[in-house]
Amino acid sequence: MTDQDETLYEGRWLRMKRRGTWEYCERSHGGDGMAVIIVAVTPADEVLFVEQYRVPLGARTIEMPAGLVGDDHAHDSLEEAARRELIEETGWRAETVEVLLVGPTSAGMSNERIAFVRARNLVKVGDGGGVDNEDIVVHTIPRAQAPAWLMSKQRDGYELDLKLWGGLWMIEHDPDGTPVA
């Protein structure tokens, strides 16, 4: 006999579950736990980063633009979610987006999976800043200076999303290591 999942708590966005002695979290809203992280470089060769306060960490973070698939758009594709989130968070529109890689963010704790999406041919269409009360600050950092800038932000007390390093690598490489044409 296999253990059955027991729901410990269900909120608007998350569901806490237990199977045997293992406790874990599921996304309960949107596209089956899917999210996108957008790797985007402006025509001036600047990497787009976003800064926002994250309640679970009790700190401001530096991240690449990202968001849930299907959070308010039930039939979002990964590409549609990436396009929408990039505009909402940064004010930049991508003419092309390419899904690079999909995988779990914290396989022992959550069913959430994230897709790295490369956005190209960007056009500035607004200010960004997010929706509702997201209070997102947009940073456009010259690509050559991005790693040093990130480390300076960490020294200043910001939390850095570790996916940033994968995103920076994917500016110039496909997931298999080949250079981007």
Residue, then its C-alpha position, 0 to 999 in steps of 0.5 A: m500500500t502506498d501513502q496517500d497525500e494529506t492536505l495540511y493547508e490550502g491557501r490562495w497560492l499554495r497548498m501544504k501536503r504530507r505523504g508519509t513523513w514528507e511535507y511539501c508545498e504545491r502551487s495551487h493557482g495558475g499553470d501547474g506550478m510553472a514559472v518563467i525566468i526571463v533572460a533579457v539584454t537590451p539593445a545597449d547590451e544591458v542585462l535586465f534585473v529586478e529588485q523587490y522586497r520578498v516577504p519570506l526572506g524579509a529582505r530585498t532581492i535581486e532577480m531576473p524578471a520572472g512570474l507564474v504561468g497562468d496566474d491571471h491568464a488561465h491558458d498561458s503558454l510559457e512564451e506568453a507568460a514570459r512576454r507578459e511578465l517582461i513588460e509588467e516588470t521591466g517595461w520592455r517588450a521582446e519581439t522573440v522569446e525562446v524557451l531554453l530549459v525547464g526544471p524544478t526550483s526546489a525538488g525536495m520542497s515544492n512542485e514548482r518548475i521554472a522555465f529559463v526563457r531568452a528574450r531577444n530584440l527588446v523594445k522599451v514600451g513602458d516603465g515596468g515596476g510590476v502590477d498591484n503592489e509589487d513595487i519592482v525596481v528595474h536595473t539595467i546593468p551593462r553586461a560586462q559589469a553585471p557579475a561585479w554589480l551583483m556581488s556589490k548588491q550582495r555586500d550591500g545586504y541584498e539577497l541574490d537569486l542563485k538562478l541569476w548565474g545560470g541566466l547570465w551564462m545563458i545570455e551567451h550559451d544554449p543549455d548544451g554549452t554551444p555559443v549563441a549565434 
